[in-house]
């Protein structure tokens, strides 16, 4: 990256991706696990209600998924802006 316009576009894409990942994680962990738990209590998964499952395991699994998604999308953004490691 040789110009400030490229740097700005790269970091804007990076920050936008981070914000999207954080919103998804917040909705899943806080929204499904706490706020929407009473609505999800009638749905069973793995022998327990869905709200409890999201609070205990679902948010962790979504977080792991988001890590891999972030890495894949950042590789694409890096290639697009010419800062990949290859």
C-alpha positions as CSV (number, residue, x, y, z in Angstrom):
1,X,0.0,0.0,0.0
2,X,1.6,3.2,-1.1
3,X,-1.1,5.8,-0.7
4,X,-3.3,7.0,2.1
5,X,-6.4,6.3,0.1
6,X,-5.5,2.6,-0.1
7,X,-4.7,2.5,3.6
8,X,-8.0,4.1,4.4
9,X,-10.0,1.7,2.2
10,X,-8.1,-1.3,3.7
11,X,-8.8,-0.2,7.3
12,X,-12.4,0.7,6.6
13,X,-13.0,-2.8,5.3
14,X,-11.2,-4.3,8.3
15,X,-13.1,-2.2,10.8
16,X,-16.4,-2.9,9.0
17,X,-15.7,-6.7,9.2
18,X,-14.8,-6.5,12.9
19,X,-18.1,-4.5,13.7
20,X,-20.2,-7.1,11.8
21,X,-18.5,-10.0,13.7
22,X,-19.0,-8.3,17.0
23,X,-22.7,-7.6,16.3
24,X,-23.3,-11.2,15.4
25,X,-21.6,-12.4,18.5
26,X,-23.5,-10.0,20.7
27,X,-26.8,-10.9,19.3
28,X,-26.1,-14.6,19.7
29,X,-24.5,-14.5,23.2
30,X,-26.5,-11.7,24.8
31,X,-29.6,-11.7,22.7
32,X,-30.3,-15.5,22.4
33,X,-28.7,-16.5,25.7
34,X,-30.2,-13.8,27.9
35,X,-32.8,-11.5,26.4
36,X,-34.7,-14.0,24.2
37,X,-34.2,-17.0,26.5
38,X,-37.8,-17.1,27.7
39,X,-39.0,-17.2,24.1
40,X,-36.6,-20.0,23.3
41,X,-37.3,-22.1,26.4
42,X,-39.9,-24.2,24.6
43,X,-37.5,-25.4,21.9
44,X,-35.2,-28.3,23.0
45,X,-31.8,-29.1,21.7
46,X,-29.5,-31.7,23.3
47,X,-31.8,-32.3,26.2
48,X,-32.1,-28.7,27.3
49,X,-33.9,-25.6,26.1
50,X,-32.4,-23.6,23.2
51,X,-31.8,-20.4,25.2
52,X,-29.7,-22.2,27.8
53,X,-27.8,-24.0,24.9
54,X,-27.0,-20.6,23.3
55,X,-25.8,-19.3,26.6
56,X,-23.6,-22.3,27.4
57,X,-22.4,-23.6,24.0
58,X,-24.0,-21.8,21.1
59,X,-22.2,-18.5,21.7
60,X,-18.9,-20.3,21.9
61,X,-19.5,-22.2,18.7
62,X,-20.6,-19.0,16.9
63,X,-17.4,-17.3,18.2
64,X,-15.2,-20.1,16.8
65,X,-17.1,-19.8,13.5
66,X,-16.6,-16.1,13.5
67,X,-12.8,-16.5,14.0
68,X,-12.6,-18.7,10.9
69,X,-14.9,-16.4,8.9
70,X,-12.8,-13.3,9.9
71,X,-9.6,-15.1,8.8
72,X,-11.0,-16.1,5.5
73,X,-12.5,-12.7,4.7
74,X,-9.4,-10.8,5.9
75,X,-7.3,-13.0,3.5
76,X,-9.6,-11.8,0.7
77,X,-9.4,-8.2,1.8
78,X,-5.6,-8.5,2.1
79,X,-5.3,-9.8,-1.5
80,X,-7.7,-7.1,-2.8
81,X,-5.5,-4.4,-1.2
82,X,-2.2,-6.0,-2.1
83,X,-1.0,-6.7,1.5
84,X,-1.3,-10.5,1.4
85,X,1.6,-12.7,2.6
86,X,2.2,-14.5,-0.6
